Amino acid sequence: MADSTASTADRNMAGWRFDNTYSRLPDSLFAAAQPATVQAPRVSILNHAVADELGLDLGAMSPEAAAALFAGQNLPSGSQPIAQAYAGHQFGGFTMLGDGRAILLGEHRMPSGRLVDIQLKGAGHTRFSRGGDGRAALGPMLREYVISEAMSALGIPTTRSLAVVTTGEPVYRTRVLRGAILTRVAASHLRVGTFQYLAARRDESTLRVLVDYAIDRHYPELADAPRKYLEFFRAVADRQASLIARWQLVGFIHGVMNTDNMAISGETIDYGPCAFMNAYRPDTVFSSIDNAGRYSYGNQPAIAEWNLARFAETLLPLVDSDREKAIAIASEALGEYPALFERYWLTGMRKKLGLKTEETGDLSLIQALLAWMQLARADFTNTFRDLSSQEPPAGERYQSPDFQAWYSQWRLRLAREGQPNSQACAMMRTVNPAVIPRNHRVEEALSAAEEHDDLSALHRLLAALASPYQAVAASAEFQEPPLDDSNYRTFCGT
């Protein structure tokens, strides 16, 4: 490790500008925390693109200083590390939680003036660890790095990954793994579970402070709204409807949609047992612990609504002093979610099929395609990409009478728009990715990094994922689905 004087100079030079607003909230919402000391921190990967957006100059830091910084050994100037308190429904069961292996260093102010959270994930034991070791393993931290960067490139709101460092220490799970720490950047780490935590404690005064803080940070346009707490709920529901629709449009399966993993900012957060669907099946589940399929691909819209219902429950005292009246008002607002989601999803699906106008039969046209895809076990991503070509899709699967009948209907629908075929296909290629993080490619990259300290496959994968809508020769190997991933399972890493 670099000497303390050099490390201090490096971390100051990086350009941190902390303004730690969350730690100025009532102290029931957090506990002071310090990252654990680790033996031999070493940089695994740095995200210079994210650093540039943050206004940080990582190039000004030595590798040793960067490793010490992102391992929490030499904290950024101005940071004030805390662990946040929250609760959550995990697979439907409520429990009091908190950051058991994550430490919020504070909020950094970007050049734009926007505040973002800087969090170390896997940095050691906190007051909320509940008997856990507070550590993380290299594989899951690199998975979060890869998937979050892929989601960002796809244009889906998400947390970002700034760095992954190894600790030089083992982590004990079902086997011995290499310890690692991820630096996560988020609009905030306010979750539905944060509000549930205060509701469970019946702390209405702090709840009001927290909601006002959330509005000021994420929905400032509502600050002077006549019924701002109800409008706050509506705004959060709207962002979630948009977010989940975007997940569905690219076949993303979060895998653990607990209420503590629903960020009120509208970002995708916490990439544990997540994966992208290959063959189209609404019941697809990749999480090793989701035996009942609660968080399957097809259930995600309904689960988001369920989570929002739990969120609405926390806000009832602020919506109206009369509880029965508050329930009626909140229920009416929650009832708007299905139509919100369908509007976002249907708009996105029309774009995926090159449609600019709306017709009443569009939903039936889309559902017919999805039904054929499910029956034919067609690849979700590649089917839409194949349709984006000006030529009829090739391949034996596309020669079936059912597909040919659907294809004829779709071409007639496009013809009614009067736009050139080339124009429709060009639009389709901007929303139908050629490259997603195929599960087998992700596993190959993670295995090479974990077992052989070889990140070359990871860097090739990241390069392909950085331009997901471009089909180029260099990314061809990442476009093919696995032969069979029906038994593929992912794990949360705890």
N, C-alpha and C positions, 0 to 999 in steps of 0.2 A: 504494500500500500504506500502511496506517496506520503511524504511527511505532511504534518498538519498545516504548516504555513503555505506550502504549495497548493494543497487541496483547498484551503480557504480562498486563496487568490483565484484558483480556477473556478470555483463555484460562484464567486462574485462576478467574475468576468462573463459567465454564461448569460447573464441578463435577466435573472429572476426578479420579478416585481410582485411580491406577495401582499395581499390585502385580505386578511383572514376573517371574513365576515361571519362565517358559521360559528367560530369559536367565541364570538361575542353574543351569541344567543344564550338562553338559560342553560346552565351547566347540566341539567338533567338530560340533555340531548347528546351528551358526549362525555368522554373521559380522557384525560391526558394519557398519552402513550409514547413510548420510545421504541424505535426499531431495534431488534435484537442485534447484538454483536455477532458477526460472522467471521469465519476464519480467513477465507481467501476469495474475496469478490473479484469477478472477472466479467467483462462485458461479453454478452452473447450476441446482441444486436441492438443497434441504435436507430431510431427513426428520424433521420435528419429532415425529412419533409415536414413532419409534425413539429419538430423543433423550430424550423423556420417560421411556421405559422404562429407559434407561440412567442416568436421574437427572441429565441434562445440561440446562442452560438456554441453548439457542442464542439465545433472544430477548434475552439479556443481552449478546450480541456484536454489534458493528457488522458490516455486510456486508463491509467491507474486512478486518476481523480474521478473520471466518469464512473468507473466501477464502484468506487467508494461512495459517491454521491447517490447513485441509483440503488445501492444496497442499503442505504440509510445510515451509513457509517459517518459521513460528513454531510450534514443536512444543508439544504440550500439556505442562503441568507434570507432571513425574514420568515421562514417557515415556522409553524407552530403545531407540531404533530398531535393529533387526537384520533381516537376511535369513536365512530358514531354509533349511537344507540338507535335501534329500530326493532320492530316486531315483524311478524309475517305469517301468512297461511302457507305452509309447505305441504304440497299435495293435499290441500284441503284442511289440514290440521293447524290450529293456531298455536304459536309459541313466541315467547319473548327472545329476541336475538341481539344483534349488534355486530360490529366489525370484529369477527373473531380471528381474522388473519390479514386484515387490511388496516392501514394507517393513513389517514388523510394528512398530508403535509400542510395543506392550506390551499388558498385560492390564488392563482397567478393571474395577473392582469395582462392580457394580450395587447399587442400594439393597437388593435381596434378599440381597446377599452373594455372588451368583454372579459368577464371573470370565468375561469375554468378551474375545476378541482384538479389537484395533483395528488394522486394516491399511490402508495406502495402496497402491492398485493403479495402476501407471503412474507411479510416483514417481521413476523414473530407474534408472541403471545400478547393479548390485550385483556382488559377487564371482562370482555365479552366472549372469551375463547371457549368457555364451557367445557373445559377439559381437553380441548384440542391443542395441538402444538403451535398453531399460528403460522406454520410454514407452508410453502408451495413447492411443487416439483417442476422441473424444466419443461417436460412435455406439455402439461396443461397451460403453462404460461406462454409457451410458444404458440400453442393452439389459439389462445385468445389473441395474440399478436396477429396471427395469420388471418383469422376469421374477421376480426374487427377491421383490419385494413381492407379486406375484400369487400366487406359491407360498405365501407366508406367509398370505395371506388365504384360500387354499384349505385351510389347516390342515396343510400339508406341511412337515416340518422343513427349515429352510433357513438359510443365512447371510442377513444383512440388509444393506441399503445405507443408510448414514447421510448421505452427501453425494456430489455430483459437482461438481467445479469445472473450469473450463477454464483452461489455462495461458498462453494468449496466444502460444503457439508452435506451429509446424507439426509434424506427425508424418508421416513419409514411408513409405508402404506402396506399393501399386500406383498410388496417386495421393496427392496432398498432402491431409492431413486435419487437422482441428483437434485439438490436444493436450488431454487431459483426465486427471483423476485421480479415482478412485472411493475412497471410504472404506467399507471392508467390516467388518461386525461378525460374528464367528463364535464358536461355542462353543469352538472352537480351530481351528488349522490343522494338527493332527496328521492325517496321511494314511497310507494303507497304504504309500505311497512313503517316508515318514519312517523306517519300520521296515526297509524294503528297503535304504535307504541304509546303515544300520549293519550289516545282514546282509552286504551286499556288501563292506564293509570288515572283516568278521569281528571286529567289536568287540562281543563278548558282554557285557562289563562295562557298557558304555554302553547297550547294548540293554536290559539288566535295569533300569537306572536309568530309561530312557525308558518302559518298560512300567509300572513302578511309578508313575511320574508320570502316565501316561495313566489308570491305574486310579484313582488318587487324585482326578484331575480329573473323570473322566467316569463311573466305575463304582465309587464309594467303597464300595458295599455288598459288593464282592468283596475288600476289603483283607485280610480274615482268612479267606477261603475256603481250604479244604485244598489244592485244586489251582487256585490263583487264575489262573495263566497260561492254563491250558486254559479255565477259566470266562470269562476275559477274551475269548478268541477266540469262545466261544459267544455272549457278550453282544453283541459287535460284529456277528457274523453275524445275530443276531436283529434288531438294529436295521436292518441293511441289508435283510433280507428284508421288514421292515415298510415301509421307505422305498421300495424299488423297487416293491412292490405299490401303494403310493400313487401313484407316477408312472404306473403302468400304468392305474390307475383313472380318471385324468383325461386320459390321452393325451399325457403329457409325454415328450419325447424329449431326453435330455441332450446327445447328440451327440458327446461325447468322454469316455467312461468309462474313461480310463486309470487305472492304479492310483494315480497321484499326484493324481487327482481324486476319490478315495473317502475321505471323512473318517470317522475311526473314531468320531466323536461321533454319527454317524447323520444328519447334516445334508446337504442338497443343497449342493454347493459348485462354484463355477466355471461361470458361465453364459456359455460361449463360443458355439459353433454350436448352440445349443439352440432348440427350437420346440415348439409343440403341434400334434398331428396333427388334421387336419380329417376328410376321408373316411377311414373305417377301413380301413387296410391294414397288416398286421403288418410288411411290409418297408419301411415308410416311413423314409426317411433325408433329413435336411435339410442335413447338414454337407457343405461343399464339398470336403472332403478324404477323406470316407469312401466311396471309390469301390466298395469291396467289400461295404458294408453291415454291417460288423462291429458298429456301434453302432446298428443299426436298432431301432425300437420293439419288435419281437418278440424281439430278441436280448438285451434289457437284463437280464432275469432270469438268463440263462445267463452273461452277461458278469460280473455281480455275483458269481456263484459262482466263476468263473475268477479274479477279483480276490481273492476270499477265500482261494482256494487259494494264491495268491502270498503273502498275509498269513500264512497258516498256516505256510508255509515259513520265514518269518523267526522264528517263535516256537519252532521245533523244539528249539533248545538249552535253552530254558526249560521246555518240556513234559516232557522226560525226557533224562537224560544218555546213554542208549542211543538212537542216532539211528533205528535200525530200529523200536524200540518207540515212539519219539516220532512217527514217520511213521504208524504204525498207529493211534495214539490220535488224532492230528490228522485223519487221513482219516475216521475214524468220526465225529468232530465235524462235519467239513465235509459229510459225507453227510446230516446232518440238515437242511441248508439247503433243498433242494427242497420238503420237506414244510412247512417253516416258511413259505416264500414262498407256497405254494399255500393254506395256511390263511389267511394275511393277505389274499391276493387274493380267495379265495372268500368270506370274510367280508365284504369290501368290496363285491363284486359282488352278494351277497345284499341288502345295504343299498340298492344302486343300483336293485334291482328290488323294493324294499319288503318283503323277506322277513325275518321275525324268527326263524323256526325253521329247522331243517336237515332236508333230505330227500336221499336218495341220488341222486335224479335231478336235483338242482339244477345240477350241473356240466354235464350234457348240455343242460339248458334254456339255460344261459348260452352255451355253445358254439354252439348252434343260432342264437341271436340274433346272435352275432358273425359266424357264417358268412353269414347273410343280409345283415348290414351290409356285409361285404366284397364280396359279389356285387352288391349294389345301390349300392355306393359311397356308402353313407349316412354322414352326418356323425356322428362318434362322440359329441361333446358334445350336439348338438341331439337326437339320437335318444333318449338317456336322459332329457333334459329333457322331450321330448314325451311320453314314457311316464309322466312325473311328474304329468301332468294327469289329472283325474278323467274327462275325456272321451276317447274313442278318438282317437289321433293322426290329424290330417287331412293330406291331401296325396296326390298320385298314387302316390308310392313306397310308401306304407303300404297301398295297395289290392291289392298283389300277393298271389296265393294263398299263397305261402310265408310272408309276414309274417302274414297273417290266420290261418294255421294255428298259427304260433308264438304269436300274441297270444291265441288261444283257450286254448292250453295254459297260458300264463302266468296268465291270469285264473282258470283252474281251480286252479292252484297257490296263488294268493292266497286263493281262497275257502276252501281247506282250513285256512288259518290262523285263520279266523273273525274277523279284525279288519275294521273298517269300511274301505271303499275310501278314504274321506277321510283316515283315519289313515295308511294305507300311502303315499298320495301325499304327505302332509305330510312323512313321514320321507324319502321319495325326494328331495324338494326341498332337504333339508338336506345331501345328499351329491352331487347331480347339478348342477353349476354351470350357470347360465344364461350366464355370461360367462367367457371365457378370453382370454388375449392372442392374438387372431387375428393370424396372421403379417402379413397385409397392413395391418392397423391399426397394428401395431408399426412396420412399415417407414414408413408415412405419418408417424407421430409422430417417428421418428428423422430422417427426411429433412428435415422442417420445422425441427427443432432444429439439425441440422448445416448445412444450406444457407441457412436464412433467420433463424437465431437466434430461432425462434418456438417456444416451448414450450407454446402453448395446447393443441395436439392431444395432447401428452404428458400434460398435467394432466387433460384430459377422459378420456383412456384410464385413467390411474391412478385417477381417481374411480370409474369403472365397475368396475375390477378390485378395488377395496377391498371391495365387497360382491358377490362372485361368485355367491352363491346367491339373490340377489334379482333378479327380472325386473321392472325398472321402465322407464318410458317413456324416461328419460334414457339408459339403457344399450342400447336396442334396436338402435342402429346398430352396436354391437360384438358382436352375437350372430350375425350372418350370416357364413357362411364365404365365402372368395373363390370366384369362379367356377371357377378351376383353379389349384392351387398345386403341380402335379406337378413343375414345373421350379424351384420355390423353393429357394434355397440360402442358408445362413448361413455366416459366417466367424468364425474364432477371434479375429481382431483383432490378432494378432502379426505 
